[in-house]
């Protein structure tokens, strides 16, 4: 199934081409990067994944719905820890893999567009 089929409301509101789930939400494993201080706020033992909601999705949702998304993610049962130092970047501790986390978040975003 294509992203257009799974998330029709979100994809319809995005003007740029969307080829992959990472064009919507980027989920990467959190690891100790000794060469960078950029993500030191996310301790690897507390948050095993870093999540970034892309600008194209932020533009579609707007500030109010982004804040609602953060509130829903904080309550999500799959996330043992959830930390949102910014409205578009999160740290989570979760047993799911990157793609499953991204699909779960994009499904929540799709629900926000009702």
ZIMO-V664577 format. One record per backbone hydrogen bond with DSSP energy under -0.5 kcal/mol. CO is the residue of the C=O (numbers start at 0). NH is the residue of the N-H. E is the energy in kcal/mol with one decimal. If there is no record, write none. Layout:
# ZIMO-V664577
CO:NH:E  CO:NH:E
This chain:
# ZIMO-V664577
1:5:-2.0  2:6:-3.0  6:10:-2.4  7:11:-2.0  8:12:-0.8  9:12:-1.0  9:13:-0.6  10:13:-1.0  12:14:-0.5  16:18:-0.5  19:22:-2.0  20:23:-2.0  20:24:-2.5  23:53:-2.1  24:26:-0.6  25:51:-2.6  27:49:-3.1  30:32:-0.6  31:33:-0.7  32:35:-1.4  36:39:-1.2  38:41:-1.9  40:42:-0.9  42:45:-1.0  42:46:-2.3  47:29:-2.4  48:91:-2.3  49:27:-2.5  50:89:-2.6  51:25:-3.1  51:53:-0.6  53:56:-0.5  53:57:-2.3  54:58:-2.9  55:59:-1.3  56:60:-2.6  57:61:-3.0  60:64:-0.6  61:65:-1.9  62:66:-2.2  63:67:-1.8  64:68:-2.3  65:69:-2.2  66:70:-2.0  67:71:-2.2  68:72:-2.6  69:73:-2.3  70:74:-1.1  71:75:-0.6  72:75:-0.8  75:78:-1.2  77:79:-0.8  77:94:-0.5  80:92:-1.7  82:90:-2.7  85:88:-0.7  87:52:-2.5  88:85:-1.1  89:50:-2.9  90:82:-2.5  91:47:-0.8  91:48:-2.1  91:93:-0.5  92:79:-2.6  92:80:-0.7  96:100:-2.4  97:101:-2.5  98:102:-2.6  99:103:-2.2  100:104:-2.4  101:105:-2.7  102:106:-2.0  103:107:-1.7  104:108:-2.3  105:109:-2.6  106:110:-1.9  107:111:-1.7  108:112:-0.9  109:112:-0.8  110:113:-1.5
